[in-house]
Amino acid sequence: MNEHKTQQSRKEEHPLSNAISRFVQPGPKRLVSVLAAAAMLGGCAVQPVATTLAERTAELPDQRQAMYQNQEALAGPVTLEEAMARALKYNLDGRLKLMEEAMAQRQLDLSRWDMLPRLTADAGYAWRSNELASSSRDVVTGQQSLAPSTSSARSHYTGDLNLSWNVLDFGVSYYTARQQADRVLVMGERRRKVVHLMMQQVRQAYWQAVGAQQLEAKVEPILKLAQEALDDSQRIEKEKLQSPLETLNYQRQLLDILRQLEAVRDELAQAKPRLASIMNVPPGDDYTLAAPAGFTMPKLPVAADKMEETALVNRPELVEAGYNERIGLDETRKALAKLLPGVTLQLGANFDTDNFLVNKAWDNAGLRMSWNLLNLLNAGNIRAAADAQYEVAKQQRLALNMAVLTQVHVAYRGYLGYKRAFELSDKMNDVDQRILMHTQNATRSNAAGKLMEIRAGASAVMSELRMYQAYGALQNASGQMMVTLGLDPLPTAVGGYDLPTLRAAIAEHEKTLVEPATQVQ
């Protein structure tokens, strides 16, 4: 009676219970079900997760450390050669271009492997829940002619090792590798371009920072003197010791001087952080610059009649355009190669543990040819598209040639103009300094004399500032000429990439860019 009830309850089980019991039963079915369910749940579980403010804040110390790690600390006053060497070695933009060049080289290494044959190893296990049996049927009578039989084991292991080589894929991969090799050279030229621009920025920022350092101690005394004179004038105005109009005019002149000096001080305060960012020095760090004994006049390394030829040969953009033209030509060849039939050679070794097999291990070889005949109908368009890409690269190179020639003449005229501007600023600064000396020697017993001294001091400071700015602009124009001509700031061969070696190489190179016996005090 109890056994009958048990059987009856089993019959009345819900279909869901039967499904669950089948799911949890041991064996390959359970493994497949678990894997399928896990894959479905994993696919549904991926959702966008935004970083929190706390997480971003926690990352800041590591990011700051990564920005300035493995850098030699500043020791002593910074010279121009030191600033250039640090920019070459530590500037983050330069590091980025160096890493991009290294990444392009790695991609070239990968593309070379695409030209090799494909060696594929395969192994597997097969299982089925029942026999793979089959029978035969008489096509005339429609009756079964043979008893069901099988020639395959329910479970067996397989494995094979195949070597295949497609001639068409090899040709396409060959041209792709050549294109990637040219792209490595393109990244090298882009890094050269970044270095050229960086050296130009260092020249200008360095001399602006030198001017800020030299004038920093001269601005504060004049500001203090002007503020004291303004306070005295306001006291005189309250006590009505002078006519109101005369006092107000005096105060207006003092306020105008204060406004100019405050603008100068703010401008000077930005010079050193700007240079620090190029050298990858923390902007808040204090450092000093090596003050030069005088100004040396830069010299152009190429004669005026040779500038066009030098720029067309050396400019990174033009060299890059030449590589892009070669890439476009290889793209045309690659497009034509894709129109050819593909021939595949194949060699393999196989084994199978199926007990029904007479030979459980065997070798195989094959030759196969495939051809997409529809490509022949589209051959004209494919060739035309590839040729158009090549022509675009050629025209881009010609357009760059014209732009470079224009830049050469504009940069040369700008250099001559900045040179004349510096010479005038130097003479004006000399006159203003002598005016200040004579004014300070004159009487200071009255307000007019004091105002004259303050005005002369402010004029002398601003004149000296304009001289440093003019010299920085001249150095920037000299750097622009180097960029325009495509001349590197370092010799072709450098003994090392450490700071002392870079400083020595840059100092030796800089000697060729200075006119002899033209130092301006």
Secondary structure as GFF3:
##gff-version 3
##sequence-region A 1 521
A	DSSP	alpha_helix	2	11	.	.	.	ID=ss1
A	DSSP	alpha_helix	15	24	.	.	.	ID=ss2
A	DSSP	alpha_helix	28	45	.	.	.	ID=ss3
A	DSSP	alpha_helix	53	68	.	.	.	ID=ss4
A	DSSP	alpha_helix	80	90	.	.	.	ID=ss5
A	DSSP	alpha_helix	92	113	.	.	.	ID=ss6
A	DSSP	beta_strand	118	127	.	.	.	ID=ss7
A	DSSP	beta_strand	133	134	.	.	.	ID=ss8
A	DSSP	beta_strand	149	150	.	.	.	ID=ss9
A	DSSP	beta_strand	155	166	.	.	.	ID=ss10
A	DSSP	alpha_helix	167	239	.	.	.	ID=ss11
A	DSSP	alpha_helix	244	269	.	.	.	ID=ss12
A	DSSP	alpha_helix	271	279	.	.	.	ID=ss13
A	DSSP	beta_strand	295	298	.	.	.	ID=ss14
A	DSSP	three_ten_helix	304	306	.	.	.	ID=ss15
A	DSSP	alpha_helix	307	314	.	.	.	ID=ss16
A	DSSP	alpha_helix	316	337	.	.	.	ID=ss17
A	DSSP	beta_strand	342	352	.	.	.	ID=ss18
A	DSSP	beta_strand	361	370	.	.	.	ID=ss19
A	DSSP	alpha_helix	374	377	.	.	.	ID=ss20
A	DSSP	alpha_helix	379	441	.	.	.	ID=ss21
A	DSSP	alpha_helix	447	485	.	.	.	ID=ss22
A	DSSP	alpha_helix	499	511	.	.	.	ID=ss23
A	DSSP	beta_strand	514	520	.	.	.	ID=ss24
###
